[in-house]
Every structure is written in C-alpha cells, then in structure tokens.
Amino acid sequence: MSITGAELLARIDAGEAPTIIDVRSEWEFKKGHVPGAIHLPFWTIGTHLAEIPAGDVVVYCGHGPRAWRAGGVLKRHGFQNVTYLHGHMHAWRQSRLREEPAV
C-alpha cells in the first residue's frame, strides 16, 4: 500500500498526518525531509518500536529498499497500517514538494 507525496502533504497541511518515519541516514535526513517526519534509520527501527505511536504509519527512504525492510519489521511487531510513500524521497523531490529543513 502506498500514498503519493501530494496526498501525504495534503494530510500534513490539514493537520491529519499519520506518523511519518524517514529511515534514511542522518546525513540524508539533514539535507531535507518530509515535514513532521521522525528520523529512525532503518537499521535501528527494531530498537525504537516503543517510540512509534500506534495507528497509521508512513515509511520512506531514498528509493524504497530501506523502507521496505523497516516496514517489514514494523509489520512483524504488530503495526497493521504501514504505508509507503510512493516513489519515496526521490519522487517527493521530483514533485518539488515542501521539505524540512529547506534544501
């Protein structure tokens, strides 16, 4: 299941954002990320499960593989509403959607 960048940004702007998890490296995250995203590198996701609120979760990385690995961990630990950002950060930037901090 996936959500487009435009759909996610509309939910963010409406104050109805799901929990958004950026699983890229710290360096990538600091260069810019989806507004409101929580930074949890994919290799640490299993040790931070208690910090992730129950409910809808959107996971993304640069292009997909790291997000799919992190999403698999979340699903194995009972998160039922895991969604992926369609096209991940690559597509977000191609669409020129707003980032934090600005690039």
N, C-alpha and C positions, 0 to 999 in steps of 0.2 A: 504494500500500500504506500502511496506517495502523495505529497502535496506540492503544488507548484509554488515558486517563490512569490508570485503575485498573490496567491491565495493566503499564504502564510503572513505576508506583510499586511494584508487587509485585516487579518485576525489580530495581529500585533497592534495595529492602529486603532482597532475597535476595542482594545482592552480585553480581548478574548483569546490571548495567545496560550497555546499549550506550553508545557515545559520544553524548551529547545536546548539540545545538547550538541555542542561543537566538539568533535572528537579528534580534531587536528592537533598538531604540535603547538606549543606555546608561541613559537615564532610566527606561525601561520595565523593563529588567533589574534595576536597583537597587530598584525597587518590589517585586520578588519574582519568583522564577523556579523552575523545576523543580529539585529537589535534584540537585546534581552537574553541572548544565548548564554548558557552555563558552559564553562570550559572544563571538560573532563577528557584528557587524552585517551584514545581507545584502549591503550594497554592498562589503564588504571580503572576502567569502568567497574570492574568486579569488586573493587575495594571501596567504592563510593556509592553503592546501591542505596544505603540508608539516607543519603543526601538528596536523592531524587524523589520529588513528590509523586504520589500515586496519581493516576489519571493519564491523559493523553501526553505522549512524548514524541517529539520530532527530533530525529538524529541526522546529522550530516557531517561530511568531511570534505575533502577537496573534489573527489570524483566518485566515491562510492564504496570501495573495498573496506576501508576502516570503519565506516558507518555500519556496514552490514555485519561486520564482526561484533561491534559494540551492541548493535540491535539484537543479535543472536544471544548475547549474554543477558541482556535485559529480559528477553522473552523467556529464557531458561529460568530466570529468577522471578517469574510471575507477572511481569509487565505485559499486559494484554493489548494495549493500544499504542503500539510502536509504529510510527510512520516515518518515512524517509523523505527528505527534501529532494524533489525531482531535479536531477542534474547536479545536485549538491552545490557547493560554493562556486564551482566553475560556471554553472548556469545562472546563479544569483548575480554574479559579476557581469556575465554577458548581457543580462537583462538590465544592468545598471541600477539595481535596487539599492536602497539606503543601507549603509553599514555603520557599525560602531567599532572602533573609532573610525572616523572618515579616513579613507585611503588617500 
